[in-house]
Each structure stands twice: as C-alpha cells, then as structure tokens.
Amino acid sequence: MAKIDDVKKGVDELRERLLIKEPADFSMRDLISAFFGALLLGITFAVKGLLIEVSSALDNTHLALIVGSTLLILTAEIYFIGYSRVGKKSKRKFGQFWLKRLVVFYFVAVITSVFLVYLFGLNKLSEVGVNNLGVLKLVVLISLPCAIGAAIADLLNKY
C-alpha cells in the first residue's frame, strides 16, 4: 500500500510540474536567466540612434514616470504570468512572491542598463553630455526594456 501511495505522490508531482507549471521558488538560476533576458532586450534598445535624442529630452517628471511605469509593468508581469499559476496561494503570499522578483528584476535591469551604457560608450557621446544626469537618463530609459526582458525570461521559462 505504501508503494502505491509513493507512486501516486510521484504522479501528482509530475502532473503539477508538467501540466500546471506552477512557478518554483526563486533561485540563482532565475537571477541568471533574468540577466540574460534583460541583456537580450536591452541590447536591441541600447544601439538605437533615437534613444540618445529621447533621453536628452527627458526631465525629472519623465524619469519618475518611466520608473513608475517600469515597476507597474513588472508587477503586472509578476502577477499575471507568475503568481496566477500558484496553486496554494494561502501558503505562498503575493507580497513575498512579488517583492523578491520585483527587487531582483529591477536591480538586474538597472545593472544591465549601466553595463550597456558603458559597454557601447553611450556615456561619451556629446548629446548625452559630460554630466551624470545624461547618463542617468539613459540608464532609466534603457532599464524599462531591460526589466521587461528580465521578467519575461524568468517567468516564461516555466511554460
């Protein structure tokens, strides 16, 4: 009888993993896939010529709106792509699920944005200016697609 219960438990676990595809606990692997997702999407935006013109025109209000929009988009991705597939929501509270991912995804997005700005020498362009505000504008602007890439890479690999 114990063997039948073990087999049933194994089948149930396989069914959950293969069919329900509930998000696993957050791990270092998720962090690495988030970095590569951010890098992949960030590169496509970092090398666009219009990016420099757009970043030059941003003021503090635009920067705050971009950061707020990024956090809102990340929250929506985390909830609708990830948390909606959690089976036992009473055991996995949204606040913890959301906060871990939001902090990691946004941190990865910002670090990746800084990396791309300096990798491609965007900080040395005359249109950016020699001050740190021009670089900050670029980082904030590139961090939006990087954050989306970080979240999509992590959350969609469960499908």
Salt bridges, closest charged atoms under 4 A:
ASP12 OD2 - LYS8 NZ 3.22
GLU22 OE2 - ARG92 NH1 3.53
ASP25 OD1 - ARG92 NH2 3.79
ASP30 OD1 - LYS158 NZ 3.35
ASP59 OD1 - HIS62 ND1 2.76
ASP154 OD1 - LYS158 NZ 3.55
